[in-house]
Amino acid sequence: IRTPRLLLFVFLAIVALYTNYYLGFLLAGCFAALLVTKQFKEARTYFLQMLIVGLAILPLLWIIKEQLAVNAGGFQTDKSFVEGARSVWNHALNLTFPTELSPPSESSIVSVARIWLARLGIFLTAFLLAKKSFRQINKDILALGAISLVVAAFLLFAYFLLGDVYVALRHTAVLFVPLFLFVALLLSRVLPRRSWIFFAVVFAFLYPYSVYKSYPQLAKRGDWIRAARFIEANEAPHQPIIVFQNYDALSLPFHYTGANRILPDENFFAWGFEENPSGAAALEKQIEFVISEIPPDAEEIWLATEEICQNEKTRIACQPLENYVEANYTVEKQEDFYLERVRLLRKKPR
């Protein structure tokens, strides 16, 4: 009976890694959980299973190596353990006690209240555990705690290897299930049973509230569905669509059904930040490439620029592109979408 289950787990682990190799952090955490709970026989079996998984993902390791070489090769801000730990902590807080997923300001009332409530909750939980000499902690809590801790440690390692760009909230999704179960189970052991319904209602409210606050337009970054509809409603033939940054040119075609060409159509991930994102030369080479992709005979073009070009702290990185637009084009139409700006540009007469 066990053998089919073991083989099924191996198969699912392989599929998981080929889907999102950050899920490997979770697999490592499961091994730690078996050790912490002293299930050494099961840990040995699990280790043998992971050897099979390791052999199966050898082709993936080469792809990961190539990706890491690209992602780690560009500019990275100075890293510190404190900043990395703070980043992982903030993501963990967003996963278990969300308000705004990306708080607009740490000085906002909701953000400050959320942080202090979390600190108070940790202190009270530790006090209630210590009061009973931590007897409430069972094997399930130990296992989930070990998994959460190992996944968090690997995320911190990824921060030092790749920078905070690759340890964003979406990357920490691998931490959500073990951490949420750990917190829920721990609270259920220290709080009176009659209080559970209160906390269930609070958390049931927080998650949809966080989605509403973070995505008020119910759109993902770029808002490509609305952006595509806007272009289609206002375009004419021979108006190529230039997308910056390059990788966003992969997203628009999924929603755009018009007749114009979307550029660039290659080198989507060839560039990263060349210096600090708040510097004027941060994206200089990528901008040069994008400008070179504009057909010289196009009298009108559409230009879609992402959030970095509108954000006060980083828009200087797009200044070379904006200088080129100002020198060569007039703006005929402009519409702002969720973290994306779309403009119709007409070439100035020579």
C-alpha positions as CSV (number, residue, x, y, z in Angstrom):
1,I,0.0,0.0,0.0
2,R,2.8,2.4,0.9
3,T,4.9,1.9,-2.3
4,P,2.3,3.5,-4.7
5,R,2.0,6.5,-2.3
6,L,5.8,6.9,-2.1
7,L,6.1,6.8,-5.9
8,L,3.2,9.2,-6.2
9,F,4.9,11.7,-3.9
10,V,8.2,11.4,-5.9
11,F,6.2,12.1,-9.1
12,L,4.5,15.1,-7.6
13,A,7.8,16.4,-6.2
14,I,9.3,16.3,-9.7
15,V,6.3,18.0,-11.2
16,A,6.4,20.7,-8.5
17,L,10.0,21.5,-9.1
18,Y,9.6,21.8,-12.8
19,T,6.6,24.1,-12.1
20,N,8.3,26.3,-9.6
21,Y,11.8,25.3,-8.3
22,Y,11.3,27.4,-5.2
23,L,9.1,24.5,-4.1
24,G,12.3,22.7,-3.4
25,F,12.6,24.8,-0.3
26,L,9.4,23.1,0.9
27,L,10.8,19.7,0.2
28,A,13.9,20.5,2.2
29,G,11.6,21.7,5.0
30,C,9.7,18.4,5.0
31,F,13.0,16.6,5.6
32,A,13.8,18.9,8.5
33,A,10.4,18.3,10.0
34,L,11.0,14.5,10.0
35,L,14.3,15.0,11.8
36,V,12.9,17.4,14.4
37,T,10.0,15.1,15.2
38,K,12.5,12.2,15.5
39,Q,11.0,10.1,12.7
40,F,14.4,8.9,11.6
41,K,13.2,5.8,9.7
42,E,10.8,8.0,7.6
43,A,13.5,10.5,7.1
44,R,15.8,7.9,5.6
45,T,13.0,6.8,3.2
46,Y,12.3,10.4,2.4
47,F,16.0,11.1,1.6
48,L,16.1,8.2,-0.8
49,Q,13.0,9.6,-2.5
50,M,14.7,12.9,-2.9
51,L,17.7,11.2,-4.5
52,I,15.3,10.0,-7.2
53,V,13.8,13.5,-7.5
54,G,17.3,14.9,-7.8
55,L,18.2,12.6,-10.7
56,A,14.9,13.5,-12.5
57,I,15.6,17.3,-12.3
58,L,19.1,17.2,-13.6
59,P,18.0,19.0,-16.8
60,L,16.3,21.6,-14.8
61,L,19.5,22.3,-12.8
62,W,21.2,23.5,-16.0
63,I,18.3,25.8,-16.7
64,I,18.4,27.2,-13.1
65,K,22.2,27.7,-13.4
66,E,21.7,29.7,-16.6
67,Q,18.9,31.8,-15.1
68,L,20.9,32.5,-11.9
69,A,23.9,33.6,-14.1
70,V,21.7,36.2,-15.8
71,N,19.8,37.3,-12.7
72,A,22.8,37.5,-10.4
73,G,25.0,39.2,-13.1
74,G,23.3,42.6,-13.1
75,F,23.4,45.4,-10.6
76,Q,22.3,44.5,-7.1
77,T,21.9,46.8,-4.2
78,D,24.0,46.2,-1.1
79,K,22.7,43.3,1.0
80,S,22.7,42.8,4.7
81,F,21.3,40.1,7.0
82,V,19.1,42.6,8.7
83,E,17.5,43.8,5.4
84,G,17.1,40.3,4.2
85,A,15.5,39.1,7.4
86,R,13.2,42.2,7.4
87,S,12.1,41.5,3.9
88,V,11.3,37.8,4.7
89,W,9.5,38.9,7.9
90,N,7.4,41.5,6.0
91,H,6.4,38.8,3.5
92,A,5.6,36.3,6.2
93,L,3.4,39.0,7.9
94,N,1.6,39.6,4.6
95,L,0.9,35.9,4.2
96,T,-0.6,35.4,7.7
97,F,-1.9,38.8,8.7
98,P,-2.5,40.8,5.5
99,T,-3.9,44.3,5.2
100,E,-2.3,46.1,2.2
101,L,0.1,43.6,0.4
102,S,2.3,46.5,-0.4
103,P,1.6,49.2,2.2
104,P,1.8,52.7,0.7
105,S,3.6,53.9,3.8
106,E,4.9,52.4,7.0
107,S,3.5,55.4,8.7
108,S,-0.1,54.7,7.6
109,I,-2.4,53.9,10.5
110,V,-3.4,50.5,9.2
111,S,0.2,49.4,8.6
112,V,1.4,50.6,12.0
113,A,-1.6,49.0,13.7
114,R,-1.0,45.7,11.9
115,I,2.7,45.6,12.9
116,W,2.0,46.3,16.5
117,L,-0.8,43.8,16.7
118,A,1.5,41.2,15.3
119,R,4.2,42.0,17.8
120,L,1.7,41.9,20.6
121,G,0.4,38.6,19.4
122,I,3.9,37.1,19.3
123,F,4.6,38.3,22.8
124,L,1.3,37.0,24.3
125,T,1.7,33.7,22.5
126,A,5.2,33.3,23.8
127,F,4.0,34.2,27.3
128,L,1.2,31.7,27.2
129,L,3.5,29.0,26.0
130,A,6.1,29.7,28.6
131,K,3.4,29.8,31.3
132,K,2.8,26.1,30.7
133,S,6.4,25.2,30.0
134,F,5.7,24.9,26.3
135,R,3.6,21.7,26.9
136,Q,1.1,22.9,24.3
137,I,3.7,22.3,21.5
138,N,3.1,18.9,19.9
139,K,4.7,17.1,17.0
140,D,2.4,18.8,14.4
141,I,3.5,22.3,15.6
142,L,7.1,21.2,15.6
143,A,6.9,19.9,12.1
144,L,5.2,22.9,10.7
145,G,7.5,25.2,12.5
146,A,10.5,23.4,11.1
147,I,9.2,23.6,7.6
148,S,8.4,27.3,7.9
149,L,11.8,28.0,9.4
150,V,13.7,26.1,6.7
151,V,11.7,27.7,3.9
152,A,12.4,31.2,5.4
153,A,16.1,30.4,5.6
154,F,16.2,29.4,2.0
155,L,14.4,32.5,1.0
156,L,17.0,34.5,2.9
157,F,19.7,32.6,1.0
158,A,17.9,33.5,-2.3
159,Y,18.0,37.1,-1.2
160,F,21.8,37.1,-0.8
161,L,22.2,35.2,-4.1
162,L,19.7,37.1,-6.3
163,G,18.7,40.2,-4.5
164,D,15.3,41.3,-3.2
165,V,13.8,41.4,-6.7
166,Y,13.7,37.6,-6.6
167,V,12.4,37.4,-3.1
168,A,9.2,39.3,-3.7
169,L,5.9,38.4,-2.1
170,R,5.0,36.1,-5.0
171,H,8.2,34.1,-4.5
172,T,7.3,33.6,-0.9
173,A,4.1,31.8,-1.8
174,V,5.9,28.5,-1.0
175,L,5.9,29.7,2.7
176,F,2.2,30.4,2.9
177,V,0.7,26.9,3.6
178,P,3.2,25.7,6.3
179,L,3.3,29.1,8.0
180,F,-0.4,29.7,8.0
181,L,-1.0,26.2,9.4
182,F,1.7,26.7,12.0
183,V,0.2,30.0,13.2
184,A,-3.4,28.6,13.2
185,L,-2.4,25.4,15.1
186,L,-0.3,27.3,17.6
187,L,-3.1,29.8,18.3
188,S,-5.6,26.9,18.7
189,R,-3.4,25.4,21.4
190,V,-2.9,28.6,23.5
191,L,-6.3,30.3,23.0
192,P,-9.6,29.3,24.6
193,R,-11.9,27.3,22.2
194,R,-14.6,30.0,22.4
195,S,-12.2,32.6,20.9
196,W,-11.5,30.6,17.8
197,I,-14.6,31.8,16.0
198,F,-13.6,35.4,16.6
199,F,-10.1,34.9,15.0
200,A,-11.6,32.9,12.2
201,V,-13.9,35.8,11.3
202,V,-11.0,38.3,11.6
203,F,-8.8,36.3,9.2
204,A,-11.7,35.7,6.8
205,F,-12.1,39.4,6.6
206,L,-8.4,40.3,6.2
207,Y,-7.7,38.3,3.1
208,P,-10.4,39.7,0.8
209,Y,-9.7,43.2,2.3
210,S,-6.0,42.9,1.4
211,V,-6.9,41.9,-2.2
212,Y,-9.3,44.8,-2.4
213,K,-6.7,47.3,-1.1
214,S,-3.8,45.9,-3.2
215,Y,-5.7,45.5,-6.5
216,P,-8.4,48.2,-6.4
217,Q,-8.9,47.9,-10.2
218,L,-9.0,44.1,-10.1
219,A,-6.0,44.0,-12.5
220,K,-2.5,42.6,-12.4
221,R,0.5,44.8,-13.0
222,G,0.3,46.3,-16.4
223,D,-3.5,46.0,-16.7
224,W,-3.0,44.4,-20.1
225,I,-6.6,43.6,-20.7
226,R,-7.8,47.2,-20.5
227,A,-4.6,48.5,-22.1
228,A,-5.2,46.2,-25.1
229,R,-8.8,47.2,-25.4
230,F,-7.8,50.9,-25.3
231,I,-5.2,50.4,-28.1
232,E,-7.7,48.4,-30.2
233,A,-10.3,51.1,-29.9
234,N,-8.0,53.9,-31.0
235,E,-5.5,52.4,-33.3
236,A,-5.0,52.6,-37.0
237,P,-2.9,50.4,-39.3
238,H,0.9,50.9,-39.4
239,Q,1.1,52.0,-35.7
240,P,3.6,49.5,-34.1
241,I,3.3,49.0,-30.4
242,I,6.5,49.5,-28.5
243,V,6.6,48.0,-25.0
244,F,9.0,48.8,-22.2
245,Q,10.4,47.0,-20.3
246,N,11.1,44.3,-22.8
247,Y,9.6,41.4,-20.9
248,D,6.2,43.0,-20.9
249,A,6.1,42.5,-24.6
250,L,5.3,38.9,-23.8
251,S,2.2,39.8,-21.8
252,L,0.3,42.1,-24.2
253,P,-0.1,39.6,-27.1
254,F,-2.3,37.4,-24.9
255,H,-4.9,40.1,-24.8
256,Y,-4.3,42.2,-27.9
257,T,-6.1,41.2,-31.1
258,G,-5.4,44.2,-33.3
259,A,-3.4,44.4,-36.5
260,N,-0.3,46.2,-35.4
261,R,3.0,44.6,-34.5
262,I,4.2,44.4,-30.9
263,L,7.9,45.2,-30.4
264,P,10.4,44.1,-29.2
265,D,9.9,40.5,-30.3
266,E,13.2,39.2,-29.0
267,N,15.7,39.6,-26.2
268,F,13.0,39.8,-23.6
269,F,15.2,39.0,-20.6
270,A,18.6,40.1,-22.0
271,W,19.0,43.0,-19.6
272,G,18.7,43.8,-15.9
273,F,19.5,46.9,-14.0
274,E,22.9,48.2,-14.9
275,E,23.2,50.3,-11.8
276,N,21.0,51.6,-9.0
277,P,17.3,51.6,-10.2
278,S,17.1,55.3,-9.1
279,G,20.0,56.2,-11.4
280,A,19.8,57.7,-14.9
281,A,21.8,54.9,-16.5
282,A,20.0,52.0,-14.8
283,L,18.3,50.8,-18.0
284,E,20.4,52.6,-20.6
285,K,21.4,49.6,-22.8
286,Q,17.8,48.2,-22.8
287,I,16.5,51.6,-23.8
288,E,19.0,51.8,-26.6
289,F,17.8,48.4,-27.9
290,V,14.1,49.4,-27.6
291,I,14.7,52.6,-29.5
292,S,16.5,50.6,-32.2
293,E,13.4,48.4,-32.6
294,I,11.2,51.3,-33.5
295,P,10.6,51.1,-37.3
296,P,12.1,54.3,-38.8
297,D,9.2,54.7,-41.3
298,A,6.5,54.6,-38.7
299,E,4.9,58.0,-38.5
300,E,2.9,57.0,-35.4
301,I,3.7,54.5,-32.7
302,W,2.1,53.3,-29.4
303,L,4.4,53.3,-26.4
304,A,3.6,51.4,-23.3
305,T,5.8,52.0,-20.3
306,E,5.7,50.2,-16.9
307,E,5.5,51.5,-13.4
308,I,9.2,52.2,-13.0
309,C,8.8,55.0,-15.5
310,Q,6.0,56.7,-13.5
311,N,7.3,56.1,-9.9
312,E,8.9,59.2,-8.4
313,K,11.8,57.2,-7.0
314,T,12.7,55.3,-10.1
315,R,11.4,57.2,-13.2
316,I,14.8,58.8,-13.7
317,A,15.9,55.3,-15.0
318,C,13.5,55.9,-18.0
319,Q,14.8,59.5,-18.6
320,P,16.8,58.5,-21.7
321,L,13.7,57.0,-23.3
322,E,11.6,60.1,-22.3
323,N,14.3,62.4,-23.7
324,Y,14.1,60.5,-27.0
325,V,10.2,60.7,-27.0
326,E,10.3,64.4,-26.3
327,A,12.8,65.1,-29.0
328,N,11.1,63.1,-31.7
329,Y,7.4,62.8,-31.0
330,T,4.3,64.6,-29.9
331,V,1.8,62.9,-27.6
332,E,-1.6,62.4,-29.4
333,K,-3.3,60.2,-26.8
334,Q,-2.4,59.1,-23.3
335,E,-4.1,56.8,-20.8
336,D,-2.9,55.5,-17.5
337,F,-3.7,52.0,-16.4
338,Y,-2.8,50.0,-13.3
339,L,1.0,50.4,-13.2
340,E,1.2,51.0,-16.9
341,R,1.0,54.1,-19.2
342,V,0.0,53.9,-22.8
343,R,0.7,56.7,-25.3
344,L,0.0,57.3,-29.0
345,L,3.0,59.2,-30.4
346,R,3.2,61.1,-33.7
347,K,6.6,61.8,-35.2
348,K,7.6,65.5,-35.3
349,P,8.1,67.0,-38.7
350,R,11.7,67.4,-39.7
